Amino acid sequence: MTFKILSLDGGGIRGALSVRLLQEVERQIQAKYDQRLDEYFDLIAGTSTGSLIAAGLCLGKNTQVLLEMYRDRGQEIFPKHIRARRKLPIVGRLISFLYPHGDPNKGIPGLSTVLQNTLGDVAIADVGKKITTSSGDIIERPILLVMAYDTLSRNTSFFVSNNSDTQPRWYDQFPLWRICTASASAPTFFPPYDLPFYPDEKEDQVLPHIDGGVSVNNPSLAAVSHALGLDNVKFEDISVLSIGTGKATEPYTYDQIKQWQPLNWISNLPNMFLHPGDAITDTICSQLLNAKEYRHLRLDFEINHHLVDREDPSQYKLLRNIDPEPVNQYLMPPKYVSEAIDDPDAYDDLITATQAYLEKGYVVLTSPEWVKIPVKEAIARFIKLYPPRDHANAES
């Protein structure tokens, strides 16, 4: 038996990039197994923008619907007039211009408004369906895992759809749109989002939450950990398809950052500190799952190429120069693509760059042996190695 995990990173509007990658995965799974993504994967985990993609998939929505959400409603999540104020060199740093949630102030649409319209009022405990396996066990699939950071207890909240305990959990009846709003409330972009803690006991008990990317922007390891706590799931059964939101690799020189004041650091914190953890998680997952066979596949790419490649390998002792005109290396002609997580105007460029990556890009697997294969071929290889449960039983 294989236990297949889909892991979706955080990254704001760049979640559109993730969905376009998923669209190719969806196409291949549909062609080979005639299944939707929520039928193929056993667990779908998401953080921040990845949480709303994960929730949408678990409700049976296809990638086209999710792409249209980013394309048509990105301006509601990141209103242009607020984005313009945030760019003001002095005022934008001195005054906190935050994007609205839309909840509880329904008069000002925002993130939660879009999520409620997209996901409806389905509670997290109602996600998935009960399936009887060939051995007679009853399981819930797919499992949804969403992460947000609780600033009161200073812990990461793991919101999961399955519940092996007999007692209800404090968040069981929360609609998905509320949990995803909490997961996507990125500091310096959105205000915190409060979730009531057992409101039937005491109305004023609330847990303030912010973006799950503060602690777990790439939820792959968290998803593996949760899977290992399930009945009849062994480590050797687990495979992970991990999808990023594009690598923002703008370099900062010493001369540049030594001039920064506290407000400069605050404005650059999300860009500098959210994504290094993604690479560490990716490396650990790859080393753990690819030790003997390829059970981990990561799809992601540099949005822009910021450093000039060395022409001669013997120059390894010299630092690479910063390219004064960074561009996306997959686009023809090459052009710069916005790396901002709050720029809906970048939608078309992000989709075009992702399409070019799917056509021209490669995935490098370093363990158990070094392999470089085209992206589409890597996807095909993954879904062939790890078929759906019913197909695996038929073939075994």
C-alpha positions, 0 to 999 in steps of 0.5 A, a space after each residue: 500500500 502507498 500513502 500519497 501526500 500532496 504538500 503545498 507551500 505558502 506564498 501569497 498570490 504566487 499560489 497561482 504558480 502552484 495551481 498551474 503546476 498542479 494542473 499538469 499533475 491533475 492532467 496526468 492523473 486524470 489521463 492515467 487513472 481517471 481520478 481527481 486530485 482528491 481521489 488520488 492523494 491520501 493527505 493534502 497539506 497546505 500552509 497559507 495560500 497553500 491551505 486554501 488550495 488544499 481545502 479547495 482540492 479536498 472539496 473536489 474542486 479542480 485546478 481551473 476553478 482555483 486558478 480563476 480565483 487567483 486571476 479574478 479575485 486577487 485584487 480583492 485580497 490585495 486591493 490596489 489602493 492599499 498596495 500603492 500606499 505600502 510602496 510609499 518610501 516613508 509613509 508606507 513604512 511608518 504607517 501600517 497599511 494592512 490588507 483587510 480580512 473582510 471578516 468580521 467587517 463584511 462591508 470591506 471585502 478581503 481575504 476571508 470574503 474570497 475564501 468563504 465565497 470559494 469554499 462555502 461553509 463546510 466545516 473541517 470535520 466534514 472534509 473527506 469521505 469514509 472508504 472501506 479498504 480491501 482489508 476491511 478497514 474503514 478510513 477517511 480520505 483525503 485527510 486535510 492538514 492546515 497549519 497556522 501559528 497561535 501567538 497566544 500559546 506560541 505554538 503551531 496549530 495543526 488543523 486536521 480533518 480526521 479525528 481518531 479521538 472520541 472527544 470533539 476538538 475545539 475547531 471541529 465545526 469551524 468552516 474551512 474559510 475561517 481556518 484558511 484565513 488564519 493560516 494565510 494572515 501573513 504578518 506585516 500584510 494582514 492583521 491577526 485572525 482570532 479563532 474562538 476556543 470552545 466558544 460554548 464554554 466561554 464566549 470571550 476565549 479566543 486564540 489569535 492566529 497568524 500565517 502558518 508560514 511563520 513556523 512551517 511554510 513548507 508542510 511536507 515534514 509536518 504531513 509525514 509526521 501526521 501520516 506516521 501517527 495514523 493506523 496502518 501507515 508505515 514510513 516505507 509506504 509514504 510518498 510526497 509530492 511537494 509544490 512550491 510557490 516559486 523561489 524568491 532569490 533577490 540577493 542582499 549585499 552587506 553594504 545594503 543591509 548594514 544601512 537598514 533601520 528597524 523599519 527596513 528589516 520589518 518590511 523585508 522579513 517575510 521575503 528573507 525568513 519565510 523561505 530558507 526553511 522551505 529549502 531545509 525541509 525539502 532537503 530533509 524530506 529528500 534525504 529521508 524519503 529518497 534513501 532507497 527509492 524516489 519517494 519525494 518529488 519537489 516542483 519549484 523554480 527560481 522566479 528570476 535568476 539573480 546571480 551570474 553563472 560562472 563560465 569556468 568551474 575553476 572559478 569556484 573560489 570567486 563569488 558569483 556576481 549579481 546580475 543588474 537585470 535579473 530575468 526569468 530564465 525560462 521565458 522567451 524573450 527573458 523578462 523580470 517577473 514580480 516576486 512580490 506575494 501581494 501583486 495580483 498584476 503578476 498573475 499572467 507572468 507567473 502562469 506563463 513562467 510556470 508553463 515554460 518551466 513545465 516545458 523546459 525545466 528539469 528536476 534534479 534528484 540527488 538520492 539514491 543516485 543523481 538523476 536529472 529529468 524533465 519536469 513532466 517526465 518526473 511527474 509521470 514517473 511519480 504517479 506511475 510509481 505510486 498508483 491509487 489504492 485500488 490500482 495498487 491492489 489490482 496490480 499486486 
